[in-house]
Each structure stands twice: as C-alpha cells, then as structure tokens.
C-alpha cells in the first residue's frame, strides 16, 4: 500500500493559491505536477482530471475539492495539493473552498485509486486536521500532518 507521504512531494503543495474559481484552483494545483517524472503524458493527465469535473464538497471546516483522474498518462500515483486563503465560493453553501487535492492514478491501480481518494475524503472530514492544514506554515508540515493522520485511520 502506497502512503500519502510517498505520493505527495513538497514541491507539489501550493499554500498560496490565487485562483478565484473552482476550475482555476484545480488548474493551478494540477500545474504544480508539470515536469514530474512519474507523468508520461502531461496533456492526457490534465484532460483526465479536468474531464472528471470533480465536485466540491462541504466538510465540517471548509469546502474541499478532490480532483482526480485514472489514466495511463502516469506511471505511478501522483498528487498535488493547494490551499486558498481567501477561499472560492462553494455553490449551494455558505462555506468556501479552501483545500484542493489533485491526483493522477494509473488506470491499472483500481484499488489504490479508491483508497487514495477515500483516504483524503476521510481525513478532510476531521475538523481538527483541516484546521491544522489551513494553518500549516509550509509544504513539509502540510504533508506531515496528512501522513500522521493517515497512519491513524
């Protein structure tokens, strides 16, 4: 089983998203993966993630997006994350989207695909963890918070 710590790299965590729309912040987070050696076809990965049109969900602390795509454009799991200080309006809610996760999963990894997306969703349902992620000072501590929380699931 592959852990979040093995997938998410500090250079793929943007704690200062500038986008003002859901599509914009997904694109911004996704772009941080460009150049990752685990990605064989950037345009195919981007298309797989965008095509899925991930909905934003409300968590106890803020709105969250988990955009992902299964594709042979990646040789192994890749992930990026972002945080918006201002927040992006979450349709149908008084909350704003503050956390965005993007994952590219090889088509053959069906079990890992479900596990990774499910793990992020479960972690983001924990208000204390989300508050810690929102206050995290840097990408290394952001990843460490996720990794520690993942081991407690």
N, C-alpha and C positions, 0 to 999 in steps of 0.2 A: 504494500500500500504506500502510495506517494503522499507525503505531507505537504501542507501549505508552505512550510519553510523551504522545502526542496523546489517548489514551483515558483514562488514569488520572490523576485530579486529586488534589492533596494532601488536600483535604477528604474524600476517599473512601478514605483509608488510616487504619485504626484499629490502632495498635500496642499497644493495651491491651485486648484482647478479654476479656470477663468470663464468657462462656458456659461451661457445663460439659458440654454435649453437642454433637455434630456439628450437629444441626439448630439448636441455639441460636446457635452461632457463625455459621452461614450466615445466619441471620435477622439477626443483629447487623451483619454486613458488608453485607448487602443493604439494610438500613435506612439506611445511610450514603448511599445513592443517592437516597433520597426527596427530592423537590424539584429534582432535576437537570432542567434544561430540555430535555434530549435525550429524556426519558421522557414519553410522551404519556398512558400509562395505567399508573399505578403498580401497581394490583392485578393487571393482566394480566401485567406483567413479573414480579412476585413469584410468581404462580401458575406461570408458565413455568419459572422457576428451581427452585421447590420441587418441581414435578411431575417434573422430570428425576431427582431423587433422586441427585445426584452421589455416587459412591463416594469414600471417602478412599483415597489411595494412599500407599504407602511409598516414600520417596526415600532416598538414601544418608544424609541427615542427620535427617529427621523425617517425620512424616505430613503430607500436603498434601491439600487439597480444592480442586477447580476446579469450582465450581457455575456452570452457565450455562444459558441458555435462548434459543432463537430465537423471536422474536415481533415482530409489527408494533406492539407497545406502545412501542417505542423508534424514534426517528427516525434514530439513528446508534449506533455502538458505545458502550457504557458499561461501565465496570469499577470495581470496588472491591476492596480487599484488607484483610486483617487478620492480626494476629499474636497468638498466645496465649502468654503467658509460662509459665503453668502447664501448658498442653497438655491435650488432650482424648484419652481413651483411643482408640486405633486398634484396632478389632476384629480379632482374629487376629494381633496383632503386639505386640511389646514397646515399639514406638515410640508416641509421642503426636502428635496433630495439632497443629502449631504455626502453619502458614500456611494461610490461606483466601483464595481468589480467587473473585469473583463477576463474571460478565459477562452483559450483555444484548446480543443481536445481532439486528439487523433480519432478518426472515425471508428477504429477498432477497439477503442477504450470505453466500451459502453458502461461497464461497472464503475470505472474511475470517474467518468463523466457525471454520473448520478451522485456519486459520493462527494466529489468536489463541490458541485453546485449545492447539494443538500447541506454539506458542512458549512458553507458560507451562510446559507439561509438560517441555519440553526444558531450559528454564532451571532449573527446580527439580530436575533430575537432576544438577546441578553442585554437589557438596558445598561447595566454597568460596563460591559465590554464596549458597547457602542459609544458610551460617553468617554471611555478611555481612548478609543480610536479617534474620536473627534478632538481630543486634547493632546494626542501624541505629538511630540516635538519634532520627530524626524522619521524617515522611512524605516530605519533599522528598528526603532521601538514599535512602530506600527506593525511590522512583521512579527516581532517578538510577542506582542500582545495576541495576535491571531494564533501563532504557533502554540503558545502556552494554553490558550483557551481550547484549541483543537485537541490537545492531549487530554483534556479533562472531559471530553464528550464521551 
